[in-house]
Amino acid sequence: MPCHQISIDGYAACGKSTLARELADELNFIYIDSGAMYRGVTLYFLREGVSFDTEPPDALVQSIDIRFEYVPGAADKLYLNGEDVSTKLRTSQVNENVSKVAALPNVRRRLVALQQDYGHTHNVVMDGRDIGTVVFPGAVLKIFLTANLETRVRRRMNDIKSSNQYLNVDEIRTNLLTRDHIDSTRADSPLKQSEDSVVIDNTNLTRKEQLVMVRSLAALRIQESSCKE
């Protein structure tokens, strides 16, 4: 029975998804991008004109079908009510509003339950804001990623360019600072480092250096774990 969860939390544009995906491939675990799930709900709200400022009816939240498909070595897919919306989740509109949607308590309850279901049936690497504190507080390894602001701005700029969008540096910096504030101060499951997290500042680390470091930590924690499959 699968029993290992690895959490990777941190601020926006710290490279959480990149590390989580690469680590899952290395360990033959399932990768779950929790942020993509919140982006999917945000896209739904944008399309349907649902307010970001007040908690929506529970019936509406429960009616949203979110499914994440992980394919090792290939692009992940997110399905919103049966539609593959994977290429529509990184627009500037979604970026600007996803933290507001993630702060809505009934949205969080719905998605946390889905995330925990994945973790109870698979060995998973999951990234987000509250994975190690709320979703999987008993994770075998908890990583908290940080990087300086200008490094994060540069990374987000590269993401935006690759999706054929445009925002200037000041807009990206403002967006990241706003998201930091919302994520860290929301009443329900705020972004914070758990006491047993391993903190990694990857400002000056290459992807390979970071992966080697975390893979070694994961192998050691799994070996020491009392959970045996």
C-alpha positions in Angstrom: 0.0 0.0 0.0 1.5 3.4 -1.0 2.4 5.4 2.1 5.0 8.0 1.3 4.2 11.7 0.7 6.8 14.4 0.0 5.7 18.0 0.3 7.3 21.0 -1.4 6.0 24.4 -0.2 7.2 27.9 -0.8 6.5 31.2 -2.4 5.4 31.8 -6.0 8.0 31.4 -8.7 10.5 29.6 -6.5 10.6 26.6 -8.8 8.4 24.3 -6.7 6.7 22.6 -9.6 10.0 22.0 -11.5 11.6 20.4 -8.5 8.5 18.3 -7.6 8.1 17.0 -11.1 11.7 16.0 -11.4 11.8 14.4 -8.0 8.7 12.4 -8.7 10.3 11.1 -11.9 13.5 10.1 -10.0 11.6 8.3 -7.3 8.9 6.8 -9.5 6.3 8.6 -7.4 3.1 10.4 -8.7 3.5 14.2 -9.0 0.5 16.4 -8.1 0.6 20.1 -8.8 -1.8 21.5 -6.2 -1.4 25.0 -7.6 -2.7 23.9 -11.0 -5.9 22.7 -9.3 -6.4 26.1 -7.8 -5.7 27.7 -11.2 -8.3 25.4 -12.7 -10.9 26.7 -10.3 -9.8 30.3 -10.9 -10.2 29.7 -14.7 -13.7 28.4 -14.0 -14.6 31.5 -11.9 -13.3 33.8 -14.6 -15.3 32.1 -17.3 -18.5 32.0 -15.2 -18.2 35.5 -13.7 -18.0 34.1 -10.1 -16.8 36.7 -7.5 -13.4 36.3 -6.1 -14.2 38.3 -3.0 -16.9 36.2 -1.3 -17.2 32.5 -0.6 -19.3 30.9 -3.4 -22.2 28.5 -2.7 -21.0 25.1 -1.6 -23.1 23.5 -4.3 -21.2 25.4 -7.0 -17.8 24.4 -5.6 -18.8 20.8 -5.3 -20.0 20.8 -8.9 -16.6 21.7 -10.3 -14.8 18.6 -11.5 -11.0 18.9 -11.3 -8.8 16.0 -12.4 -5.0 16.0 -12.5 -3.2 13.6 -14.9 0.5 13.0 -14.4 2.5 11.5 -17.2 6.1 10.8 -16.4 8.5 12.6 -18.7 5.6 14.5 -20.4 3.5 17.6 -19.8 1.0 17.2 -17.0 -2.7 17.7 -17.8 -5.5 19.3 -15.8 -9.1 18.6 -16.7 -11.8 21.1 -15.8 -15.2 19.5 -16.1 -13.8 17.2 -18.7 -11.9 19.8 -20.7 -8.1 19.8 -20.9 -7.3 23.3 -19.8 -3.6 22.7 -19.2 -2.4 25.4 -21.6 -4.8 28.0 -20.1 -3.7 28.1 -16.5 -0.8 30.5 -16.7 -2.4 33.6 -18.2 -2.0 37.0 -16.5 -5.7 36.9 -15.4 -5.3 33.6 -13.7 -2.0 34.7 -12.1 -3.6 37.8 -10.7 -6.6 36.1 -9.1 -5.4 32.6 -8.1 -4.4 33.6 -4.6 -7.8 35.2 -4.0 -9.5 31.9 -5.0 -7.1 29.9 -2.9 -8.1 31.9 0.1 -11.8 30.9 -0.1 -12.4 28.4 2.7 -14.8 26.1 0.8 -12.6 26.0 -2.2 -9.7 25.0 0.0 -11.7 22.3 1.7 -12.8 20.8 -1.6 -9.3 20.7 -3.1 -7.5 19.6 0.0 -9.9 16.6 0.2 -9.0 15.7 -3.4 -5.3 16.1 -2.8 -5.5 13.9 0.3 -7.3 11.2 -1.7 -4.4 11.1 -4.2 -1.9 10.8 -1.3 -3.8 7.9 0.3 -3.7 5.8 -2.9 -0.2 6.7 -4.3 3.3 7.6 -3.3 3.2 11.3 -4.1 5.3 14.4 -4.4 3.0 17.4 -4.1 3.9 21.1 -4.2 1.9 24.1 -3.0 1.6 26.5 -0.1 0.2 24.3 2.7 1.1 20.7 1.7 3.4 20.1 4.7 1.3 22.0 7.2 -2.3 21.0 6.2 -2.6 18.5 3.4 0.1 16.0 4.5 1.4 17.1 8.0 2.9 13.6 8.4 4.9 13.7 5.1 8.1 11.7 5.2 10.0 14.8 3.8 9.0 18.4 3.9 10.8 20.9 1.7 10.3 24.7 1.9 11.8 26.6 -1.0 12.8 30.2 -1.0 14.6 32.5 -3.5 15.3 36.2 -3.6 12.7 38.4 -5.2 14.6 39.4 -8.3 15.4 35.7 -9.1 11.7 34.9 -8.8 10.8 37.8 -11.1 13.2 36.6 -13.7 11.8 33.0 -13.5 8.2 34.2 -13.8 9.2 36.4 -16.8 10.7 33.4 -18.5 7.5 31.4 -17.8 5.3 34.2 -19.3 7.5 34.5 -22.4 7.3 30.8 -23.0 3.5 31.1 -23.1 3.6 34.0 -25.6 2.3 36.5 -23.1 3.8 39.8 -22.0 4.0 41.6 -18.7 6.7 44.1 -17.8 9.1 43.5 -14.9 7.3 45.9 -12.6 4.0 44.2 -13.1 5.5 40.8 -12.4 7.2 42.1 -9.2 4.0 43.7 -8.0 2.0 40.5 -8.7 4.5 38.4 -6.8 4.6 40.7 -3.8 0.8 40.8 -3.8 0.5 37.0 -3.9 3.1 36.7 -1.1 1.0 38.9 1.1 -2.3 37.2 0.3 -0.8 33.7 0.7 0.9 34.5 4.0 -1.9 36.4 5.7 -5.0 34.5 4.6 -7.0 33.1 7.6 -7.4 29.6 6.2 -4.2 27.6 5.8 -1.7 30.4 5.2 1.7 29.8 3.6 4.2 29.1 6.4 7.2 27.0 7.1 6.5 23.9 9.3 8.9 23.3 12.1 10.2 20.1 10.6 10.7 21.5 7.0 14.1 21.5 5.3 14.5 25.1 4.0 16.4 25.5 0.7 17.3 28.9 -0.7 17.7 28.0 -4.4 18.7 31.5 -5.6 22.1 30.4 -6.6 21.4 26.7 -7.2 21.1 25.0 -10.5 18.2 22.7 -11.1 20.5 19.7 -11.1 22.2 20.8 -7.8 18.8 21.3 -6.1 17.5 17.9 -7.4 20.6 16.0 -6.2 20.3 17.6 -2.8 16.6 16.8 -2.3 16.8 13.3 -3.9 19.4 12.4 -1.3 17.3 13.7 1.5 14.2 11.8 0.2 16.1 8.5 -0.1 17.4 8.8 3.4 13.9 9.7 4.9 12.2 6.9 3.0 14.8 4.4 4.2 14.3 5.5 7.8 10.5 5.6 7.6 8.5 3.2 9.7 6.1 2.9 6.8 6.8 -0.1 4.7 4.9 -0.9 1.5 
